[in-house]
Amino acid sequence: MEIRRDVFQAIADPTRRDILNLLTHKSLNLNSIAENFDVSRPAISQHIKILTECGLIVIDQKGRERYCQVQPEKLSAVADWLEPFRKMWENRFNQLDNLLNQLKEDKDE
């Protein structure tokens, strides 16, 4: 049975989110990524495997080293999902601004 993975599953784990954050600055080889965590290298490799299966990172072979590079465009599914919530909060803050401005005007009169 093939396991279906998606972006939301990938970012559900804090270690995988930390790996993605590391890779936003530059591509790193597997050892460099593993040095940033208090877990075993095989555990990091498993996280890398999931991130790769979800399309969030690609691995380039350069000589004997394998470098991981983030693919941020794959996170657009997350941004699309969050957009209605962003708009909801923006609307609520605008309503709060209007209320505070009205209270200030009432106080100044």
C-alpha positions in Angstrom: 0.0 0.0 0.0 1.4 3.4 -1.1 1.3 6.1 1.6 -0.1 9.4 0.3 1.6 12.4 1.7 0.8 16.1 1.4 2.2 19.4 2.4 0.1 19.7 5.5 1.3 16.3 6.8 4.9 17.5 6.2 4.6 20.7 8.1 2.6 19.1 11.0 5.9 18.0 12.5 8.0 20.7 14.3 11.3 19.1 13.2 10.3 19.2 9.6 9.3 22.8 9.9 12.7 23.6 11.5 14.4 21.8 8.6 12.4 23.9 6.1 13.4 27.0 8.0 17.1 26.0 7.9 16.9 25.5 4.2 15.3 28.9 3.5 18.7 30.5 4.0 20.8 28.1 1.8 21.0 24.5 0.6 22.6 22.2 3.0 23.9 18.6 2.9 22.4 16.0 5.1 25.1 16.1 7.8 24.8 19.9 8.1 21.1 19.6 8.6 21.5 16.8 11.2 24.0 18.9 13.2 21.2 21.3 14.1 19.1 18.7 15.9 19.4 16.5 18.9 18.1 13.4 17.1 19.9 10.7 15.1 21.0 11.1 11.5 18.6 8.3 10.5 15.7 10.2 12.1 16.7 13.3 10.1 16.9 11.2 7.0 13.4 10.0 7.5 12.1 13.6 7.9 14.0 14.5 4.7 12.4 11.6 2.9 8.9 12.8 3.9 9.7 16.4 2.9 11.0 15.1 -0.5 8.0 12.9 -1.0 5.8 16.0 -0.4 7.8 18.0 -2.9 8.9 20.5 -0.3 12.6 19.9 -0.9 14.7 18.5 -3.7 18.0 16.7 -3.3 20.9 17.5 -5.7 23.9 15.2 -5.8 27.1 17.2 -6.0 30.1 14.9 -6.0 29.8 12.7 -2.9 27.5 15.1 -1.1 23.7 15.3 -1.3 22.4 18.9 -0.9 18.8 19.7 0.1 17.0 22.7 -1.3 13.6 24.0 -0.3 10.9 24.3 -2.9 8.8 27.1 -1.4 6.2 27.2 -4.2 4.8 23.9 -2.9 3.8 25.8 0.3 1.2 27.7 -1.8 -1.4 25.1 -0.8 -0.9 26.2 2.8 -1.0 29.9 1.9 -4.3 29.3 -0.1 -5.8 27.5 2.9 -4.8 30.2 5.3 -6.0 33.1 3.1 -9.7 33.1 4.3 -8.4 33.2 8.0 -6.1 36.1 7.2 -8.9 38.0 5.6 -11.2 37.3 8.6 -8.6 38.6 11.1 -7.8 41.6 8.9 -11.6 42.4 8.9 -11.8 42.1 12.7 -8.8 44.4 13.2 -10.3 46.9 10.9 -13.5 46.8 12.9 -11.5 47.3 16.1 -9.7 50.2 14.6 -13.0 51.8 13.6 -14.4 51.3 17.0 -11.3 52.8 18.7 -11.4 55.8 16.4 -15.1 56.3 17.1 -14.5 56.1 20.9 -11.6 58.6 20.6 -13.8 61.0 18.5 -16.6 60.7 21.1 -14.2 61.4 23.9 -12.7 64.5 22.1 -16.2 66.0 21.6 
